[in-house]
């Protein structure tokens, strides 16, 4: 566990940590997360990504057990989130129906499905499918949540991180995360990312250049990415 600049990050199973937080009556002001999409994907362009060879992808991620685990997590999200607050969940088109169902079953109200348009397209079936250039972000609320600032459209255009700069294979751009943080939280609010990865949501929560300062709680099961997040927090390497 690391405590720095109101940061609390945990190398722990998400569901177990959320239950601990609930037992200790912890509450958060905003949840932004990028859970596993429950798909086993390999590009036809290349069969290996040496930088991420250490990853041991769980072939059971699409199993009922794993889906039940995610379902339990969404219910815990609702318990931990303060009233009149928001949750943002990244999702792929392949499993958007599952995530919508679980979010609504946990009593959240879905307000929008935001479309994140990238500057370049992904891979997949190079000859038999159109090149994917977007991902979805489910924006849902607990009771009534008021967005900060002016009204924005539901199409968000932010550059995808280059392969060379990636610290995590599904890493999201900090400027996109910062936009979500600023729209749905205020200074010193607690932002939770229960699938933290390499800590990009934390980077979006604390940055002297942008004059943004939020408290942050993160959970990451993979020790290597937990260590990377710790390094970014300690060194402020964004």
Secondary structure, DSSP 8 states (H G I E B T S, - for coil): -EESSSEEEE-S-HHHHHHHHHHTT--EEEEEE----S-----SS-S--GGGTT----TTTTSHHHHHHHHHHHHHHHHHEEEEEEEEEEE-TTTHHHHHHHHHHTT-EEEEEEEEE-SS---S-TTTS----EEEEEEEEES----SSS---SEEE-----GGG-SSTT---HHHHHHHHHHH--TT-EEEESS-TTTHHHHHHEETTTTEE-EEEEE-S-HHHHHHHHHHHHHT--
